[in-house]
Amino acid sequence: MAANRAGRRQGRGSPGRPGAGRGAPGGLSPSPRSPGRSPGVQRRSARVTVKYNRHELQRRLDTEQWIDGRLGELYRGREGEMPDEVNIDELLELDTDQERAQKLQAILSSCTADTQEFIAQLLAQLKGLPKQRLLQRPPPQNEEPP
């Protein structure tokens, strides 16, 4: 009967067995770099702050990249005429879409391509986009404003 108990113990990873006691079947242990994760998954850096709404920041970045791409298309071959920037915050400061459209038409006045579709699409993307000052970190409490 003692031999029977010893056989069962060895099946569960007794200290006398090589590789036993490591917690994984067959004496294999997960790598220390990725405990419990598949080998293809990498861990992301934990330095992203939670003070900002990550979704809104990504949406703003996507909008800025979209603007750059579309301006490149509108001004293809005439890059020297392209405006330096389309300031999203200046557009968001305006009260109505009509004011924003007028501002965009003024910015794009040198463009010979049809800009109406670009303006309509940009106005649609601006809806619900927060102004950048709302995304900035507040000043430290111990500093007084000038």
C-alpha positions as a printed Julia matrix, in Angstrom:
146×3 Matrix{Float64}:
   0.0    0.0     0.0
   2.92   2.36    0.66
   4.12   1.8    -2.9
   0.7    2.76   -4.17
   0.78   6.09   -2.28
   4.29   6.83   -3.55
   3.16   6.23   -7.14
   0.32   8.7    -6.78
   2.59  11.31   -5.24
   5.06  11.03   -8.09
   2.24  11.59  -10.58
   1.46  14.93   -8.93
   4.99  16.26   -8.88
   6.87  15.06   -5.86
  10.15  16.73   -4.89
  12.09  13.61   -5.84
  11.18  13.95   -9.5
  13.25  16.21  -11.78
  11.43  19.4   -12.69
   8.7   18.8   -10.17
   7.23  21.55   -8.07
   7.45  24.22  -10.74
   3.72  24.5   -11.17
   3.38  23.46  -14.81
   2.66  20.03  -16.27
   5.74  18.03  -17.19
   8.02  20.3   -15.21
   7.79  23.16  -17.74
   7.27  26.61  -16.36
   6.01  29.67  -18.21
   8.73  32.1   -19.2
   9.36  34.85  -16.66
   8.81  37.53  -19.34
   5.22  36.63  -20.1
   3.52  34.81  -17.25
   0.17  33.5   -18.39
   0.37  35.12  -21.85
   0.84  33.56  -25.23
   4.32  34.01  -26.72
   3.13  36.41  -29.47
   1.57  38.97  -27.11
   3.8   41.8   -25.96
   3.08  43.88  -22.92
   2.46  47.57  -23.56
   4.26  50.27  -21.7
   2.48  51.41  -18.57
   3.59  55.03  -18.93
   0.37  56.27  -20.5
  -1.32  58.72  -18.19
  -4.93  58.26  -17.26
  -5.6   61.99  -16.81
  -6.52  62.31  -20.47
  -9.26  60.6   -22.38
  -7.22  58.35  -24.62
 -10.09  57.91  -27.08
 -10.42  61.69  -27.59
  -6.68  62.11  -28.04
  -6.63  59.36  -30.65
  -9.62  60.84  -32.42
  -7.91  64.23  -32.58
  -4.7   62.69  -33.92
  -6.67  60.78  -36.55
  -8.4   64.01  -37.61
  -5.09  65.86  -37.9
  -3.6   63.06  -40.0
  -6.71  62.97  -42.18
  -6.43  66.75  -42.77
  -2.77  66.42  -43.76
  -3.55  63.61  -46.18
  -6.48  65.4   -47.79
  -4.56  68.67  -48.13
  -1.83  66.71  -49.89
  -4.42  65.4   -52.34
  -6.04  68.81  -52.91
  -2.7   70.55  -53.49
  -0.99  67.75  -55.43
   1.69  69.3   -57.62
   1.24  72.7   -55.95
   2.56  71.97  -52.46
   4.07  75.47  -52.24
   0.53  76.93  -52.21
  -0.67  74.62  -49.45
  -1.55  76.36  -46.15
   0.91  75.82  -43.33
  -1.79  74.44  -41.05
  -5.47  74.14  -40.46
  -5.8   74.93  -36.77
  -8.49  72.67  -35.35
  -8.79  74.71  -32.15
  -9.43  77.95  -34.06
 -12.21  76.19  -35.93
 -13.68  74.8   -32.71
 -13.69  78.3   -31.18
 -16.2   79.41  -33.82
 -19.87  79.08  -32.9
 -21.44  77.65  -36.05
 -20.58  75.32  -38.9
 -21.24  78.19  -41.31
 -18.5   80.27  -39.65
 -16.17  77.28  -39.73
 -16.9   76.68  -43.42
 -16.18  80.34  -44.22
 -12.89  80.19  -42.31
 -11.9   77.0   -44.16
 -12.79  78.56  -47.52
 -10.54  81.51  -46.68
  -7.7   79.17  -45.69
  -8.13  77.13  -48.88
  -8.63  80.12  -51.21
  -5.46  79.3   -53.17
  -6.67  75.77  -53.94
  -7.86  75.22  -57.52
  -9.48  71.85  -56.72
 -13.04  71.57  -55.42
 -12.85  71.94  -51.64
 -16.57  71.61  -50.76
 -16.42  67.87  -50.05
 -13.28  68.31  -47.9
 -14.94  71.11  -45.91
 -18.13  69.09  -45.37
 -16.18  66.02  -44.23
 -13.98  68.07  -41.9
 -16.99  69.78  -40.31
 -18.51  66.34  -39.67
 -15.27  65.15  -38.02
 -15.1   68.24  -35.8
 -18.47  67.49  -34.19
 -17.88  66.43  -30.59
 -14.12  66.96  -30.8
 -12.92  68.78  -27.65
 -10.7   71.83  -27.78
  -7.07  71.08  -27.0
  -7.0   73.26  -23.92
  -9.5   70.85  -22.38
  -7.04  68.02  -22.97
  -4.02  69.76  -21.46
  -2.79  68.98  -17.98
  -3.84  71.6   -15.4
  -1.06  73.81  -14.0
   0.46  72.78  -10.66
  -1.49  74.0    -7.63
   1.42  75.88   -6.03
   1.92  78.23   -9.01
  -0.09  81.43   -9.18
  -1.24  82.81  -12.55
   0.66  85.95  -13.7
